[in-house]
Amino acid sequence: MIKPPAASASSDVREIWGKVVLFLKEHKHVALHVACGDITDVKIEGSSLVISTTDTTVAALLNDGKRDIERALSWQGLEMNVEINKKEILPSKVELDRQKLEKMFGEKFKVID
């Protein structure tokens, strides 16, 4: 199997990910294919393909299908590990301020749209 140089793999991460999604579709991994089709936060770090998502269900599905994703990479001639990164959604500053005001003023605090 061919190990691509890091710079080359980084520039082609979209192409690699697209072929992973295609492999999953062709091999009838329907749920995994659908979940991966919506993922855009994919990068290569060292010899690992790092897939990031904020959705807990998708992260669990990716963890269950990690071996199939690695097979899709092997199908492309790439020897890479797969890492699933569950990202937390951080509230915006506006949301944090709203929560703080709500805590300070209780029921007297109302947001008017």
C-alpha positions as CSV (number, residue, x, y, z in Angstrom):
1,M,0.0,0.0,0.0
2,I,1.1,3.5,-0.8
3,K,1.5,6.0,2.0
4,P,0.9,9.5,0.6
5,P,3.1,12.4,1.8
6,A,1.4,14.6,4.4
7,A,1.3,17.7,2.3
8,S,-0.3,15.8,-0.7
9,A,-2.9,14.1,1.5
10,S,-3.8,17.4,3.2
11,S,-4.5,19.1,-0.1
12,D,-6.6,16.2,-1.3
13,V,-8.6,15.6,1.9
14,R,-11.9,16.5,0.2
15,E,-11.2,14.0,-2.6
16,I,-10.2,11.3,-0.1
17,W,-13.4,12.0,1.9
18,G,-15.5,11.9,-1.2
19,K,-14.2,8.5,-2.1
20,V,-14.8,7.3,1.4
21,V,-18.5,8.3,1.1
22,L,-18.7,6.7,-2.4
23,F,-17.1,3.4,-1.0
24,L,-19.7,3.3,1.8
25,K,-22.5,3.8,-0.7
26,E,-21.2,1.1,-3.1
27,H,-20.7,-1.4,-0.2
28,K,-24.3,-0.8,1.1
29,H,-23.4,0.8,4.4
30,V,-26.5,3.0,4.1
31,A,-26.7,4.6,7.6
32,L,-22.9,5.3,7.6
33,H,-23.0,6.7,4.1
34,V,-25.9,9.1,4.9
35,A,-24.1,10.3,8.1
36,C,-20.8,10.8,6.3
37,G,-22.5,12.6,3.4
38,D,-23.3,15.6,5.7
39,I,-19.8,15.8,7.3
40,T,-17.5,18.5,6.1
41,D,-15.1,18.9,9.0
42,V,-12.5,16.3,8.0
43,K,-8.7,16.8,8.1
44,I,-5.5,14.7,8.0
45,E,-3.2,14.9,11.0
46,G,-0.1,12.8,10.6
47,S,-1.2,9.4,9.6
48,S,-4.8,9.8,10.8
49,L,-8.0,11.0,9.2
50,V,-9.8,13.1,11.8
51,I,-13.5,13.4,11.4
52,S,-15.2,16.0,13.6
53,T,-18.9,16.3,14.4
54,T,-21.1,18.0,17.0
55,D,-23.9,15.4,16.7
56,T,-23.6,12.7,19.4
57,T,-25.6,10.2,17.4
58,V,-23.4,10.7,14.3
59,A,-20.3,10.4,16.4
60,A,-21.5,7.1,17.8
61,L,-22.4,5.8,14.3
62,L,-18.9,6.8,13.1
63,N,-17.2,5.1,16.0
64,D,-19.2,1.9,15.2
65,G,-18.3,2.2,11.5
66,K,-14.7,3.1,12.0
67,R,-13.5,-0.2,10.6
68,D,-15.5,0.4,7.4
69,I,-14.1,3.9,7.0
70,E,-10.6,2.4,7.4
71,R,-11.4,-0.1,4.7
72,A,-12.5,2.7,2.4
73,L,-9.2,4.4,3.0
74,S,-7.3,1.1,2.2
75,W,-9.4,0.8,-1.0
76,Q,-7.8,4.1,-2.0
77,G,-4.3,2.7,-1.2
78,L,-4.0,4.8,2.0
79,E,-2.9,3.3,5.3
80,M,-4.5,5.7,7.8
81,N,-6.1,5.5,11.2
82,V,-9.5,7.0,11.7
83,E,-10.2,9.3,14.7
84,I,-13.6,10.6,15.6
85,N,-13.7,14.0,17.3
86,K,-16.9,14.9,19.1
87,K,-16.9,18.7,19.2
88,E,-18.9,20.6,21.8
89,I,-21.2,23.4,20.7
90,L,-20.2,26.5,22.6
91,P,-22.9,29.1,23.3
92,S,-22.4,32.4,21.7
93,K,-21.5,35.5,23.7
94,V,-25.1,36.8,23.2
95,E,-26.4,33.5,24.6
96,L,-24.1,33.6,27.6
97,D,-25.1,37.2,28.3
98,R,-28.8,36.3,28.0
99,Q,-28.3,33.4,30.5
100,K,-26.5,35.7,32.9
101,L,-29.2,38.3,32.8
102,E,-31.9,35.6,33.2
103,K,-30.1,34.3,36.3
104,M,-29.8,37.9,37.7
105,F,-33.4,39.0,37.0
106,G,-35.3,35.7,37.0
107,E,-38.9,36.0,35.8
108,K,-38.6,39.8,35.3
109,F,-36.2,39.2,32.4
110,K,-37.9,38.9,29.0
111,V,-36.5,38.8,25.6
112,I,-38.4,40.8,23.0
113,D,-37.9,39.8,19.4
